Amino acid sequence: MPRHRFVLTAVLACAGVCAPSRATAQFETIRTSDMHLVYTSPLQAYMVPQVARSFENSLKFHCALFGYDPGGPINVLMHDLWHYGNAGASPLPENHITIGIEPYSHEYESAPAPERMISSLNHEMAHIVTVDKATGSDRFYRALFFGKVTPNPEMPLSMLYGYLTTPRWYAPRWYLEGIAVYMETWMNGGVGRAIGPYDEMVFRTLVRDSSRIFDFVGLESEGTTIDFQVGVNSYLYGTRFVSYLGLRYGNDSLLAWFNRTPGSKRYFSSQFKHVFGRSLEDEWSRWIAWERQWQTANLSSIRRHPITASRPLTDHALGSVSRAFYDSTTKAVYLGIRYPGQVAHLARIDVASGAITNLMEILGASGYSVTSLAFDPASRTLFFTTNNANWRNLYSYDMASGHSRLLLRNARIGDLAFDRADSSLWGVRHDNGFSTLVRLPAPYHEWNQIQTLPYGEDLFDLDLSPDGATLIGSMSEVNGSQKLVLLNVAALRAKTNPKPETLDDFGEWPPSNFVFSPDGKFLFGSSYYSGVSNIYRYDLTRRVTEPLSNTETGFFKPVPLPGDSVMVFRYSARGFIPSLIPNVVPDSVSAIKFLGNEIADKRPDVQSWIPKRDSSINLDSLLATARPYHSLSHLAMNSLYPVVEGYQNAAGDRAAAVGMRANLSDQVGATALNLTGSYAPDQGLSSFERLHLRADFLSWNWKIMAAMNRADFYDLFGPTKVSRRGYSLAVQYRGDLLLDDPKSVTYTLRVAGYSGLSTLPEFQNVAAPFSKLLSFSGNIEYGSLRRSLGAVEDEVGSTASATLHGNYVNGTLFPQVDVSLSHGFLLPINHSSLWFRGSAGSTLHGNRSNAFAQFFFGGFGNNWVDYRDVKQFRDLESFPGIGIDDAGGSNFGKAQMEWVLPPVRFREVGIPSFYLQWAGLSLFTTGLVTDMDQASLRRKLVSAGAQLDFRLVTLSHLESTMSFGVAVAGESGVSPHSVGMFSFKIM
Amino acid sequence: MKEFEAMLTRDQVELIQQEIDGANTPESSAALRSLLEQNPEARAYAAELRRVSGAFARVGERQSPPSLRQSILNALPQPAASRGGIVAWAGQRLNLVGELLEGAIMNKKSLLIGSAAVAVVIVAAGLITGFPPIGGSSGTIGGVEKATRYHGHEMTDADISLKNPEIQALFQNDQVLHLVQSDAFHQLMAADAFRTVMASDAFNKIMASDAFRQIMASDAFRTLSASDAFRQLNSTAAYRTLQAQDAFRNLNQAEAMRQLNQNAAYRQLQAIDAFRTVMATDAFRQVMANDAFRQIMAQDAFRQILANDAFRSILANDAFRSILATDAFRTLSAAEAFRTLSQSQALSQDFMREAASQQVSAQAKN
C-alpha cells in the first residue's frame, strides 16, 4: 500500500497537468450502496463492471471473515496513470482505494497475481478492513471529532486525535502489507506472494550468505530505506512473518491480531502480546530462528546435486538491473543499473576487467527492472525508457557521440526488442488496460499496432531472432499462468493474427527473459521450475528444454556469450551480480519447499478463503447511473476538532487562543475547505485582536485564503512568527506547464489584499508604514531533482525560479523581481552531494527607503517548534548568523554552497513506537550583498554554518526531525556574530 | 439454435454456455439446473449447444493456414448501422446507397442470395484461430525436479465482467486513434449539419429499418464500399456535382432520369475509369439486385433523407470526405469489433462518446 496521500496527490497532479479544464471534466462517478467509484476518463467505463464485481465480492468476503461493517460506501478512484497495475488504500479521511488499471509487472515473478482488479481489490480491501474496523472507543472518538482525523502538520494535536479515531493505521508498513498479501494470496486461490518464489529466494539468500535478517525496528529504519529493495522489504518481511504466524499458531490467532474486536488493544504490538502471550520482539526472534532452519533445509535440498560455479564480473552487486546486451565489438555488456547511493544510469561493463562506466543517468528508473532496454549493434545505439513507472518516454543513446535523444514522449511502451533485419523496434504498449504488441519503424517517432491482446492477457520479455523472422515472449493469462510463446513476424506484420505457438509453459512456473542465442538456434532464459530461478536453454531444433544451472540463490536474465559461457545475474542480498556460468547442462536439479504450500497443507482453512462470485449486480443499470464527477458538489465534512494557536501583535504581546477547526473535502481530495476559528481571552490584546479566523479553500489549481488576525499553532513557540493583525484575502492559481517526472515547470499567480496591517505580511520584524496593501505576484519555477536509493533528500538536480512581485500601497506601486538558481551533484561518496545556489533581486520602482521596496534577510528561519521544511537556511530570505530581517536593501545578490554529508543510519535505536532513523549533517557558507548600486548603503556579509538533523519516527507514520544549527556571520567593520539554532519539526 | 437463444436473457445464455465450458461454480450449476427444469427453450438451447460442443470435441485440432482468419474476416457481412453516434459512418453508407441509386436504374441484374451461413463460419473460425495459444509442451524438464505449488480456485474468463471491451480495443490501433483525434473528425462531430441529420426522423427511420440493416450486412455491399474504385469515384468533383442536382435526388422519376442523362456532370462521370470500374464489379451488381436495397429505395424516409439539406451538407462536408478517404477509416471499418458495434445503437453511442474522450485526452496531452 503506497502512502496513499502521495498517490492521490500524484493522480490529481497528473490529471491536473493533463489539462485542468478538460481532463478533470472527464471524471465520472458511479454510486452503489457500498462503493463510490470515480474514474478519471470515460474510456475506463468498460472496466466498471469488473471493478464493481471484484469490489463487492471482496468486501463481502472480508466483512464475513472479520465481522466488519464499513458503515458507508468506500471511495474508489480508478485511473490510468501508471505503466503497471498497482493500488493503494487509506482509511483517512474516509475509506479510500486508488487503483491503476494496467497489467502487473512480471519482473522476477516478485508479485505473482491473477486478474489485476480482483487481485488488487482483495489486497486493498484487507487494508481497509484491518485499519478501519473500530471498537466502541474508536467510534466514540469518531463521533466526537465528526469523523476520522487526518494528521495535519499545521495542527499537531491532530496527531493525537488521529490515533484515537484510527489506531490501527498507526502501525509499521510491514504489519499492514503482511496481512494484505496473505489474504490476497489465498483469496486468489493460492496465486500471490505468500507462495512466491522470489520471497523464498530473498530469505534463502540471507541465510546462505549469513546476512542480517532485520529485526522489526531495523527493518523500518534501515531495511526499507537503504536496502536495494527499499519499500518492497515491507512486503517481503511482512508476508513472511505473517505466514510464519499462520503456520505456527493457526489462522484464528493470526486474524485475532489484526481484528479490532471489542476488548482488543489499540496499538498493534500490544494486541500482539494480548493474542499470542509474548512480545512481538520475542516472536520476531523466534521467526528468524525458524526461517534460518527452513532455508537451511532448502539449501540442503539444492546441494544434493553439484552447485553451478559462477564467476562474478564485477567486484560489487549492482542493485537492480535491466536486461543486458553483449557488444562483441567492444567486448562489453550494456545495461541499466540502480543501487543505493548513486542515481540510476546506463552502464557499460567491460567483460575482461569488470570495470563499470557510467554512460548517462536514467530519469524515472523503475524499482526492479530499472529501464526497458534494446540494442542496435549496427548503429551502436541503445534504446531505453524513462519515467518507467508512469507513461514511459522512449530515448536513444548514441554510443559514439554519447548523446541521447527523445524519440517518443508518453510512448507507454516497454519490453523493447530490436529487429536487426529491418532496424525496427518492437515493444508492448500499455494503454487503458490493454497490452498491445507494437512496432516502431525507424526513426522511431511513431508506433504501429500489431496486435492488441484481450483484456487480462499480457505479453512481455520480447526478443527477436537474429534474422528477424521470429518473435518470442512470455504470455500471461487471466489465471496468472505464463507461457513461453513464439510468433511469426511476417504473419504479425500482415495482420493475420497469427496464433502464438507455446514452446514451453514450464508447468506452473513461469518463464522469464528468454532471448535468442547469436545463431538463433537456442533460447536462453530463466524459470523457477525447481522453485529456484535457474537458467534454461531451449533447443529450437529439437524442441527440448534443458537446465543450465543449479544455483543456491537465483540466476536471471541470461546473455549468451561467444564461446561456451553465459552471462547471468546472480541474486545476492545487495542486488544482482553479473556473473559467468558455463553453457553446460548439469546432472540434476532438486526442488525446494515453499512456506505457502506448507500453510495450505497444515492450515487448510485458507483453502476456503475464496470470495463468492456475486452476480446480483445489474451491470447495465449500474453503468446507466454514471455521472460526471464535480468535486465541489461532493464536498463533505471530514472532521471537526479543538485547536490551540499562538498570536503576537505588533507590540510583541503574545497570547494563546483556543478554538475549533473544521476540515471538509471531496472524495478524491481535489477540493477542500478548512475553517479555523479561535479566541484569545488575554486582556493584553485589544478586543479586535482576540478573535482569529481563517479559511482556506482549495479546488484543483485554485486556492483562496482569507484571514482575520491570523494566528498559528507554531507562534506559541520560538522566534519565528507568522501571526498578523488585520484582514487578508488572497487568491492564487497554480498551473503546470510541464510535468514529466522528475522535471516540472510550474507557475503561480497570486493577488492579495490586506487591511488593518501593522506588520509586513512577509517580514515579521518590519513595521508596515501603511495599514492597507494590495500585492500581486507571478512566479515561474523549473525543477528537476532526483535522489538515489536510500537517500534522505534530493541529491542531484537543478532548480530555477523567477518571481515578479508588486506591492501597491497608498497610490504607489513597488514592483520587485528576483531570480534563483540551484544545482547539485553527487560526489563519489555515496549519498554525499554538493550544492550551489545563487539568487538576485531588485526593486524596479519606488522610494528605496520604503519598507515595501526592500528585501530582508536574516536568521536560520526555523522556529523552535516547526512544521515547515527542516533546512530553512536554503531559503531566499534566510541568512544564518544574523537576526531575522536584520539585513535589507532594495537590491541584492546572494550565493551559497552546501556540502551534504552521507547520513548515518540507526539500526536499533528506539522502540517500535518511537525510534531514531537517521542523522544528517550539512555544512554551508553563504555570501550576501545588498544595495549593490549604492556604495553608501551597500552591505557585504558572509556566513558559515552547520546544521545537524535527527529523524525520529513515532507510531510508524509520523516523522519528526530534531535540528541543531550554528552559524557565524561576518561583515566588514563589524565583529563576527554567531547564532545557534534548535528546532523540532513535529511532522 | 438462434431462435432458442433469442428467447433467453443474456444471463441465461451465459449460464448455459459456461456450464458447457465447465466454468460454472456449483451455485451457478444449481441455478442452471433449476432454469432447465422450468424453461423448455433453455433446455433446447443447452441440448443444441452440447451437440455442437460434442461435434467440436470429435474434430481433431489442426493448424489452420495463417490467412484463414483474415479471409473469413474479409468475407464478413457489413453490419447494419443504427442511429446515435455511429451514424457518422452510417451516413457514409447511406451516401453510398444514394450514389448507387443511379446504377440501380441502369443495371437490372438478378438477385444473389446473401450467405447467412457466414455467421456460423465466423464462430467456428474464432474457435479455431483465436487466442489463447495452443500446442507446445509442458511438464517435465530432464534432470530437474519440479517444485510443487498449491493451486486452489483458478480464475477463468468467467471471472471477468467487462462492458464492450472490444470498443476500447479499437482505440489501441494507431490509425483509428489518429482518425478519432483528427481535426476532420472533430469538425464533423461539431458540424451543425451533422447534428441535424442525426436528429432527423427520416434518417433515423432509415437507420432503424430492417432493409437497411440487411443491405449493410451484405457481403457484396461491403466489398463494393471497400473497393478503391468506389472510393476514387466518390471523391471525383463530377460525382459530387451530380449529387447536388435535383435530378439525382429524384432518380425514380422518369423525368428526373431524363434530366440526368442530359446532365454534363453525369456525362463527365461516365467517362471516368473509376465509375466504369465500379459499374462493372460483381459486388455492385449484387447490391443493385438486393431486395433489401430495393426496399430502401422505395421508402419515403429514404427520399426524405436524400432531399434533406443537412444530409446533403454532410455528404459535401470536407471533413467527412477526408475521413472516408483515410486508411484509418478503412482499418476501422474492416475491424470485427467495429462491425459489431455498428449493429447496436448503444454501442455506437459508446464508440462516439469514447472517441470524443480520446480527442479530449489527445488535446490534454498536447
Interface residues (C-beta under 8 A of the other chain):
Chain A: C18 A19 R22 A23 A25 Q26 S41 P42 L43 A45 Y46 M47 V48 P49 Q50 A52 R53 P114 E115 I118 W186 N188 G189 G190 V191 I195 P197 N410 R429 D431 N432 G433 F434 T436 V438 E446 W447 N448 Q449 T452 L453 P454 Y455 G456 E457 M475 E477 V478 N479 G480 K483 V485 N488 A491 A494 K495 T496 N497 P498 K499 P500 E501 T502 L503 D504 D505 F506 G507 E508 W509 Y528 Y529 S530 G531 V532 N534 Y536 R543 V544 T545 E546 P547 V585 P586 D587 S588 V589 S590 A591 I592 K593 F594 G596 N597 A600 D601 Q607 I610 K612 R613 S615 L619 L623
Chain B: D11 T25 E27 S28 S64 P66 S67 R69 Q70 T129 G130 F131 P132 P133 I134 G135 G136 S137 S138 G139 I141 G142 G143 V144 E145 K146 A147 T148 R149 Y150 H151 G152 H153 E154 M155 T156 D157 A158 D159 I160 S161 L162 K163 N164 P165 I167 Q168 A169 F171 Q172 N173 D174 Q175 D350 R353 E354 S357 Q358 V360 S361 Q363 A364 K365
